[in-house]
Amino acid sequence: MTASQTHRTAEEIGRTPAGPRELPPLGDQRTATPPEHVDTEIGNGLRVLAVRKPGSPMAELRMAIPFAGDDPMHTATAEVLADTIATGTRRRDRVAMDTDLALIGGDLGVAVDPEHLSVSASALASGLPTLLDVLADILTEATYADHEVEREAARLVERLAVARTQPRVIAREALQRQRYGDHPFTREVPRPEDVEQVTPDMVRALHPAAVLPRGSVLVLVGDIDPQSAVADVERALDGWRSDDVARELPELPDLAGGDLVLVPRAGAVQSQIRLSAQSLPRTAERYPAVQLANLTFGGYFSSRLVENIREDKGYTYGAHSGFEFTRGKGTVQVDADTASDVTAAALLETRYELGRLGLVPPTDSEVDTVRQYATGTLLIGSASQAGMANQLIGLAAVGLDLEWLLGHPERLAAVTTEQVAEVALEIFAPSRFTGVVVGDADVLGPQLEALGGVRVADPES
């Protein structure tokens, strides 16, 4: 090392005069000790999962309320409701609510999608009773003042007008239509013209009909006593009651493989490739093997797909595959954005890697690598209070619990290379996938037609 050098490179560190430096073996995976927790249903029908996780004097709260609806205006009305539910109640206006949260180091946000109305909040653990009081206030006493609804709806219209021009939003909507037709799950982004028709009375009517405790889940993680926290929740939310059950999304049909659809976007210099196939739910016995197969294919940076179309050929800055879960169902998605002139080539290589995953299955080394990655990211993700709360609300929404989360590293450790190869051949077969390509049809049409398995979308669809 010369005097001008201030550090060694990774390559220099990783080698010795005798060759590459040998990596030490990994230690055995230790069984996680379940933290103190309570998982119960309180008197109003709400499921409450409270977990003690000290280390920070905070408490994280997550709530998921099933929020499906068939009305054509449901999506627009639900978006306005989510934007205005915390703007004032009979006891607190917006300023008073923000002040009460600030005094306990807290914040609270509300979002909605076709499945759930979601609440995400945090505060000092000592301020949990105040946080729960604010939550109870918006659940039972939200007023949806005319001026608040009108102002937030106007802002939403502006945001939607921009969002619906974005290639990723266009591609997602096209994929949803291709997968599920007119199923309510496809109504993720409302149309601006629908939002313009939403009135305060419509929002006020939707709240008591849809913001319901039965079937909903609340997760608390932090420096709390779980038993006391559940009691605090029951006291705070005792007035939030209904005999009705929060409305679950209708079950999604299983996906069938088939042609991709080319969605024209005139003049686009970049294309969006979106593929999807039916997979397995998290509750399935073979899910850990499917998870490792997905990581091998495209689920992390050193996956086969990324190595091929990003590192080797430079077709895309990023490619990825991952899962989407609804209750009782699971699908796998493959995403890549490419320049128009290499879109067909990128699609060809993506199909090639899907086929190769089954026909040239993952090796022991590949499986060991992705197993370590999956276990490590799971443990890192649940290491913080917020991370554990996020993981648990996602699991609880599909009927799982803390025991499933803590037991998953052992399930991953038990998967064999042969099991990964078996599900790779079954789940990732190219013929099982459908999807869309969004881009300039004049440029892409002849190339994709030559490639085969792609049809141009009906302009009226």
C-alpha positions as CSV (number, residue, x, y, z in Angstrom):
1,M,0.0,0.0,0.0
2,T,1.5,3.4,-1.0
3,A,1.4,6.5,1.1
4,S,-1.3,8.0,-1.1
5,Q,-3.6,5.0,-0.5
6,T,-6.0,5.6,2.4
7,H,-7.8,2.3,2.3
8,R,-7.8,-1.1,0.7
9,T,-10.4,-2.1,-1.9
10,A,-12.9,-4.9,-1.3
11,E,-11.0,-7.1,-3.7
12,E,-7.7,-6.5,-1.8
13,I,-9.4,-7.3,1.5
14,G,-10.9,-10.5,0.1
15,R,-7.6,-12.0,-1.1
16,T,-4.4,-13.3,0.5
17,P,-1.1,-14.2,-1.2
18,A,-2.4,-17.8,-1.3
19,G,-5.7,-16.8,-3.0
20,P,-9.2,-15.7,-2.1
21,R,-9.8,-15.3,1.7
22,E,-11.9,-18.1,2.9
23,L,-15.2,-17.0,4.4
24,P,-16.0,-18.3,7.9
25,P,-18.9,-20.8,8.1
26,L,-22.3,-19.4,9.2
27,G,-23.4,-20.2,12.7
28,D,-26.5,-22.3,13.4
29,Q,-29.8,-20.5,13.2
30,R,-31.0,-19.9,16.7
31,T,-34.7,-20.5,17.5
32,A,-36.4,-17.1,18.3
33,T,-37.8,-16.7,21.8
34,P,-41.3,-15.4,21.5
35,P,-41.6,-12.0,23.1
36,E,-44.3,-11.3,25.6
37,H,-47.5,-10.8,23.7
38,V,-51.3,-11.0,23.6
39,D,-53.4,-12.0,20.6
40,T,-57.1,-11.7,21.4
41,E,-60.5,-10.5,20.2
42,I,-62.0,-7.7,22.3
43,G,-65.7,-7.1,23.0
44,N,-66.5,-5.1,19.9
45,G,-65.1,-7.9,17.6
46,L,-61.7,-6.2,16.9
47,R,-58.7,-8.5,16.9
48,V,-55.8,-7.0,18.9
49,L,-52.2,-8.2,18.8
50,A,-50.0,-6.5,21.3
51,V,-46.3,-7.3,21.5
52,R,-43.7,-6.1,24.1
53,K,-40.5,-5.0,22.3
54,P,-38.4,-2.6,24.4
55,G,-35.3,-0.8,23.3
56,S,-37.0,2.4,22.4
57,P,-39.6,4.2,24.6
58,M,-42.1,4.2,21.7
59,A,-45.2,2.3,20.7
60,E,-46.2,1.6,17.1
61,L,-49.8,1.1,16.1
62,R,-51.1,-0.4,12.9
63,M,-54.7,-1.1,12.0
64,A,-56.3,-2.7,9.0
65,I,-60.1,-2.5,8.4
66,P,-61.4,-4.6,5.5
67,F,-62.9,-1.9,3.2
68,A,-64.1,-3.5,-0.1
69,G,-67.1,-2.1,-2.0
70,D,-69.0,-2.7,-5.2
71,D,-70.4,0.8,-5.8
72,P,-68.7,2.4,-8.8
73,M,-68.1,5.5,-6.6
74,H,-66.6,3.5,-3.7
75,T,-63.0,4.0,-4.7
76,A,-63.3,7.7,-5.0
77,T,-65.4,8.1,-1.9
78,A,-63.0,5.9,0.1
79,E,-60.0,8.0,-1.0
80,V,-61.6,11.2,0.2
81,L,-62.6,9.5,3.4
82,A,-59.0,8.4,4.1
83,D,-57.8,12.0,3.4
84,T,-60.4,13.6,5.7
85,I,-61.1,11.2,8.5
86,A,-58.4,12.8,10.7
87,T,-59.2,16.4,9.9
88,G,-61.7,16.9,12.7
89,T,-64.1,15.3,15.1
90,R,-66.8,16.5,17.4
91,R,-64.3,16.9,20.2
92,R,-61.2,18.0,18.3
93,D,-60.5,20.1,15.2
94,R,-57.5,19.5,13.1
95,V,-55.3,21.8,15.2
96,A,-56.3,20.2,18.5
97,M,-55.7,16.7,17.1
98,D,-52.2,17.6,15.9
99,T,-51.5,19.3,19.2
100,D,-52.5,16.3,21.2
101,L,-50.4,14.0,19.1
102,A,-47.4,16.4,19.2
103,L,-47.5,16.4,23.0
104,I,-46.9,12.6,23.1
105,G,-44.3,12.6,20.2
106,G,-46.9,11.0,18.0
107,D,-48.2,11.0,14.5
108,L,-51.0,9.3,12.7
109,G,-51.8,8.6,9.0
110,V,-54.6,7.0,7.1
111,A,-54.5,5.3,3.7
112,V,-56.9,3.1,1.7
113,D,-56.6,0.5,-1.1
114,P,-59.2,-1.9,-2.5
115,E,-58.7,-4.3,0.4
116,H,-58.2,-2.1,3.5
117,L,-58.5,1.2,5.2
118,S,-55.2,1.4,7.1
119,V,-54.1,3.4,10.1
120,S,-50.4,3.9,10.9
121,A,-49.5,5.7,14.1
122,S,-46.7,6.0,16.7
123,A,-46.1,7.8,20.0
124,L,-44.2,7.6,23.2
125,A,-45.3,4.5,25.0
126,S,-46.3,6.6,28.0
127,G,-48.6,8.5,25.6
128,L,-50.4,5.4,24.4
129,P,-53.7,6.2,26.2
130,T,-53.8,9.6,24.4
131,L,-53.0,8.0,21.0
132,L,-55.8,5.5,21.5
133,D,-58.2,8.3,22.5
134,V,-57.4,10.2,19.3
135,L,-57.9,6.9,17.3
136,A,-61.2,6.3,19.0
137,D,-62.2,9.9,18.2
138,I,-61.7,9.6,14.4
139,L,-63.3,6.1,14.4
140,T,-66.5,7.2,16.2
141,E,-66.7,11.0,16.0
142,A,-65.2,12.1,12.6
143,T,-67.3,15.0,11.3
144,Y,-66.1,15.4,7.7
145,A,-66.8,19.1,7.6
146,D,-67.9,20.4,4.3
147,H,-64.9,22.7,3.8
148,E,-62.4,19.9,4.7
149,V,-63.9,17.4,2.3
150,E,-64.1,19.9,-0.5
151,R,-60.5,21.1,0.0
152,E,-59.0,17.6,0.3
153,A,-61.0,16.3,-2.7
154,A,-59.7,19.2,-4.8
155,R,-56.1,18.4,-3.8
156,L,-56.8,14.7,-4.5
157,V,-58.0,15.6,-8.0
158,E,-54.8,17.4,-8.7
159,R,-52.6,14.6,-7.5
160,L,-54.6,12.0,-9.4
161,A,-54.3,14.0,-12.6
162,V,-50.5,13.8,-12.3
163,A,-50.4,10.2,-11.0
164,R,-52.5,8.8,-13.8
165,T,-50.0,10.0,-16.4
166,Q,-47.1,8.1,-14.8
167,P,-45.9,5.0,-16.7
168,R,-45.9,2.9,-13.6
169,V,-49.5,3.7,-12.8
170,I,-50.6,3.1,-16.3
171,A,-48.8,-0.3,-16.3
172,R,-50.3,-1.3,-13.0
173,E,-53.8,-0.5,-14.1
174,A,-53.3,-2.4,-17.4
175,L,-51.9,-5.4,-15.5
176,Q,-54.8,-5.4,-13.1
177,R,-57.3,-5.3,-16.0
178,Q,-55.5,-8.1,-17.7
179,R,-55.4,-10.2,-14.5
180,Y,-58.8,-9.6,-13.0
181,G,-61.1,-7.7,-15.5
182,D,-63.6,-5.6,-13.6
183,H,-63.1,-7.3,-10.1
184,P,-63.1,-4.6,-7.3
185,F,-59.4,-5.4,-6.6
186,T,-58.5,-3.6,-9.9
187,R,-59.9,-0.2,-8.6
188,E,-56.8,1.1,-7.0
189,V,-56.6,4.6,-8.3
190,P,-59.9,6.5,-8.7
191,R,-60.6,8.7,-11.7
192,P,-60.3,12.5,-11.1
193,E,-63.8,13.0,-12.5
194,D,-65.2,10.5,-9.9
195,V,-63.5,12.3,-7.1
196,E,-65.0,15.6,-8.3
197,Q,-68.5,14.1,-7.7
198,V,-67.8,13.0,-4.1
199,T,-69.9,15.1,-1.6
200,P,-69.5,15.4,2.1
201,D,-72.7,13.5,2.6
202,M,-71.4,10.6,0.6
203,V,-68.3,10.4,2.8
204,R,-70.3,10.8,6.0
205,A,-72.6,7.9,4.8
206,L,-69.7,5.6,4.0
207,H,-68.1,5.9,7.4
208,P,-70.7,4.1,9.6
209,A,-71.4,1.6,6.8
210,A,-67.7,0.6,6.3
211,V,-65.5,1.7,9.2
212,L,-66.3,-1.4,11.4
213,P,-64.5,-3.2,14.1
214,R,-65.6,-6.8,13.4
215,G,-63.1,-8.4,11.1
216,S,-60.6,-5.7,11.6
217,V,-57.1,-6.0,13.2
218,L,-55.1,-3.7,15.4
219,V,-51.4,-4.3,16.1
220,L,-49.4,-2.7,18.9
221,V,-45.6,-3.1,19.2
222,G,-43.3,-1.3,21.6
223,D,-42.2,-0.7,25.2
224,I,-45.6,-1.8,26.5
225,D,-47.2,-4.3,28.8
226,P,-49.3,-6.4,26.4
227,Q,-52.1,-7.2,28.9
228,S,-52.4,-3.5,30.0
229,A,-52.2,-2.3,26.4
230,V,-55.1,-4.6,25.3
231,A,-57.1,-3.3,28.3
232,D,-56.3,0.3,27.2
233,V,-57.5,-0.5,23.7
234,E,-60.7,-2.1,24.9
235,R,-61.5,0.9,27.1
236,A,-60.7,3.4,24.4
237,L,-62.6,1.7,21.6
238,D,-65.6,0.5,23.6
239,G,-67.8,3.0,21.8
240,W,-66.8,1.7,18.4
241,R,-69.4,-1.0,17.8
242,S,-71.5,-2.5,15.1
243,D,-73.3,-5.7,14.5
244,D,-72.1,-5.7,10.9
245,V,-68.7,-7.2,9.8
246,A,-66.2,-5.2,7.9
247,R,-66.4,-6.1,4.2
248,E,-63.7,-8.4,2.8
249,L,-62.6,-8.2,-0.8
250,P,-64.4,-10.9,-2.9
251,E,-62.1,-13.8,-3.5
252,L,-59.8,-13.4,-6.5
253,P,-60.0,-15.9,-9.4
254,D,-56.9,-17.9,-10.1
255,L,-54.7,-16.6,-12.9
256,A,-54.4,-18.5,-16.1
257,G,-51.4,-18.1,-18.4
258,G,-51.8,-16.5,-21.8
259,D,-50.7,-13.9,-24.2
260,L,-49.4,-10.6,-23.0
261,V,-51.2,-7.4,-24.0
262,L,-49.3,-4.5,-25.6
263,V,-50.8,-1.3,-24.2
264,P,-49.9,1.5,-26.6
265,R,-48.3,4.6,-25.2
266,A,-47.5,6.8,-28.2
267,G,-44.0,8.4,-28.2
268,A,-42.8,6.6,-25.1
269,V,-39.0,6.1,-25.1
270,Q,-39.3,3.5,-22.3
271,S,-41.5,0.4,-21.9
272,Q,-42.9,-1.3,-18.8
273,I,-42.9,-5.1,-18.7
274,R,-45.3,-6.6,-16.1
275,L,-45.8,-10.3,-15.9
276,S,-47.8,-12.3,-13.3
277,A,-48.7,-15.9,-12.4
278,Q,-50.6,-17.7,-9.7
279,S,-48.4,-18.6,-6.8
280,L,-49.1,-20.0,-3.3
281,P,-50.4,-18.2,-0.2
282,R,-48.1,-17.7,2.8
283,T,-50.1,-20.4,4.6
284,A,-49.1,-23.1,2.1
285,E,-46.7,-25.8,3.3
286,R,-44.6,-25.2,0.2
287,Y,-44.5,-21.4,0.5
288,P,-40.9,-21.3,1.9
289,A,-39.6,-23.2,-1.2
290,V,-41.5,-20.8,-3.5
291,Q,-40.0,-17.9,-1.7
292,L,-36.5,-19.2,-2.2
293,A,-37.2,-20.0,-5.9
294,N,-38.4,-16.5,-6.4
295,L,-35.3,-15.0,-4.8
296,T,-33.2,-17.1,-7.1
297,F,-35.1,-15.9,-10.1
298,G,-35.5,-12.2,-9.5
299,G,-36.1,-11.4,-5.9
300,Y,-32.8,-9.7,-5.0
301,F,-29.9,-7.9,-6.6
302,S,-27.8,-11.0,-7.3
303,S,-30.7,-13.0,-8.8
304,R,-30.5,-14.7,-12.2
305,L,-32.8,-12.2,-13.9
306,V,-30.9,-9.1,-12.7
307,E,-27.6,-10.7,-13.6
308,N,-28.9,-11.3,-17.1
309,I,-30.8,-8.3,-18.2
310,R,-29.1,-5.7,-16.0
311,E,-25.6,-6.7,-15.3
312,D,-24.8,-8.7,-18.5
313,K,-26.9,-7.0,-21.2
314,G,-27.7,-3.6,-19.7
315,Y,-31.3,-3.7,-20.9
316,T,-32.7,-2.2,-17.7
317,Y,-31.6,-0.4,-14.6
318,G,-33.6,-2.6,-12.4
319,A,-35.7,-5.8,-12.6
320,H,-37.5,-7.5,-9.8
321,S,-39.9,-10.3,-9.0
322,G,-42.0,-10.6,-5.9
323,F,-45.3,-11.7,-4.3
324,E,-48.6,-10.1,-3.8
325,F,-50.9,-11.6,-1.2
326,T,-54.6,-11.4,-0.5
327,R,-56.5,-13.6,1.9
328,G,-56.1,-17.2,0.8
329,K,-54.3,-16.3,-2.5
330,G,-50.8,-15.4,-3.7
331,T,-49.4,-14.2,-7.0
332,V,-45.9,-13.6,-8.3
333,Q,-45.1,-10.5,-10.3
334,V,-42.1,-9.7,-12.6
335,D,-41.3,-6.1,-13.3
336,A,-38.8,-4.4,-15.6
337,D,-38.6,-1.0,-17.3
338,T,-36.5,-0.9,-20.5
339,A,-35.6,1.4,-23.4
340,S,-38.0,0.8,-26.3
341,D,-35.4,-0.5,-28.6
342,V,-34.5,-3.4,-26.3
343,T,-37.9,-4.2,-24.9
344,A,-38.5,-7.3,-27.0
345,A,-35.0,-8.6,-26.2
346,A,-35.6,-8.0,-22.5
347,L,-38.9,-9.9,-22.7
348,L,-37.2,-12.7,-24.5
349,E,-34.5,-13.0,-21.8
350,T,-37.1,-12.8,-19.1
351,R,-39.0,-15.7,-20.6
352,Y,-35.7,-17.6,-21.0
353,E,-34.8,-17.1,-17.3
354,L,-38.3,-18.3,-16.2
355,G,-37.8,-21.5,-18.3
356,R,-34.2,-21.9,-17.1
357,L,-35.2,-21.8,-13.5
358,G,-37.2,-25.0,-13.9
359,L,-35.1,-26.7,-16.5
360,V,-31.7,-25.8,-15.0
361,P,-32.8,-25.7,-11.3
362,P,-31.0,-23.8,-8.5
363,T,-27.9,-25.3,-7.2
364,D,-27.1,-26.0,-3.5
365,S,-25.0,-22.9,-3.5
366,E,-27.7,-20.7,-4.9
367,V,-30.3,-22.1,-2.5
368,D,-28.0,-21.6,0.5
369,T,-27.3,-18.0,-0.6
370,V,-30.9,-17.0,-1.0
371,R,-31.8,-18.8,2.2
372,Q,-29.3,-16.6,4.1
373,Y,-30.7,-13.6,2.3
374,A,-34.3,-14.4,3.2
375,T,-33.5,-15.2,6.8
376,G,-31.4,-12.1,7.2
377,T,-33.9,-9.7,5.7
378,L,-36.7,-11.2,7.8
379,L,-34.7,-10.7,11.0
380,I,-33.6,-7.2,10.0
381,G,-37.1,-6.3,9.1
382,S,-38.5,-7.3,12.4
383,A,-35.6,-5.9,14.5
384,S,-37.2,-2.5,15.0
385,Q,-40.6,-1.7,16.6
386,A,-41.9,-0.2,13.4
387,G,-40.6,-3.1,11.2
388,M,-42.2,-5.7,13.4
389,A,-45.5,-3.8,13.5
390,N,-45.5,-3.5,9.7
391,Q,-44.8,-7.2,9.3
392,L,-47.4,-8.3,11.8
393,I,-50.2,-6.2,10.3
394,G,-49.4,-7.7,6.9
395,L,-49.6,-11.2,8.3
396,A,-52.6,-10.5,10.5
397,A,-54.5,-9.2,7.4
398,V,-54.2,-12.7,5.9
399,G,-55.0,-14.6,9.1
400,L,-51.4,-15.2,10.4
401,D,-49.8,-14.3,13.7
402,L,-46.6,-13.7,15.6
403,E,-45.8,-17.4,15.9
404,W,-45.8,-17.7,12.1
405,L,-43.3,-14.8,11.9
406,L,-41.0,-16.3,14.5
407,G,-41.2,-19.8,13.0
408,H,-40.4,-18.8,9.4
409,P,-36.6,-18.9,9.7
410,E,-36.9,-22.6,10.7
411,R,-39.2,-23.3,7.8
412,L,-36.7,-21.7,5.4
413,A,-33.8,-23.7,7.0
414,A,-35.7,-26.9,6.4
415,V,-36.2,-26.4,2.6
416,T,-34.1,-28.7,0.4
417,T,-32.7,-27.8,-3.0
418,E,-34.9,-30.5,-4.5
419,Q,-38.0,-28.8,-3.1
420,V,-37.0,-25.5,-4.6
421,A,-36.4,-27.1,-8.0
422,E,-39.8,-28.8,-7.8
423,V,-41.7,-25.5,-7.2
424,A,-39.5,-23.6,-9.7
425,L,-40.6,-26.0,-12.5
426,E,-44.2,-25.7,-11.5
427,I,-44.8,-22.1,-10.4
428,F,-42.3,-20.3,-12.7
429,A,-43.1,-22.1,-16.0
430,P,-43.3,-19.4,-18.7
431,S,-46.6,-20.7,-19.9
432,R,-48.3,-19.9,-16.6
433,F,-47.6,-16.2,-16.9
434,T,-49.8,-13.4,-18.4
435,G,-49.2,-9.7,-18.3
436,V,-48.7,-6.5,-20.2
437,V,-46.1,-4.4,-22.0
438,V,-46.7,-0.7,-22.0
439,G,-44.9,1.3,-24.7
440,D,-44.8,2.8,-28.1
441,A,-46.8,0.3,-30.3
442,D,-45.2,1.6,-33.5
443,V,-41.8,0.7,-32.3
444,L,-42.6,-2.4,-30.2
445,G,-45.4,-3.9,-32.3
446,P,-43.3,-5.5,-35.1
447,Q,-40.7,-6.8,-32.7
448,L,-43.2,-8.3,-30.2
449,E,-45.2,-9.8,-33.0
450,A,-42.1,-11.5,-34.2
451,L,-41.4,-12.7,-30.7
452,G,-44.9,-14.1,-30.3
453,G,-47.3,-14.4,-27.4
454,V,-48.2,-10.7,-27.4
455,R,-51.4,-9.0,-28.8
456,V,-52.2,-5.3,-29.1
457,A,-54.8,-4.0,-26.7
458,D,-58.2,-3.0,-28.0
459,P,-58.2,0.8,-28.1
460,E,-61.7,0.8,-26.5
461,S,-60.6,-1.3,-23.5
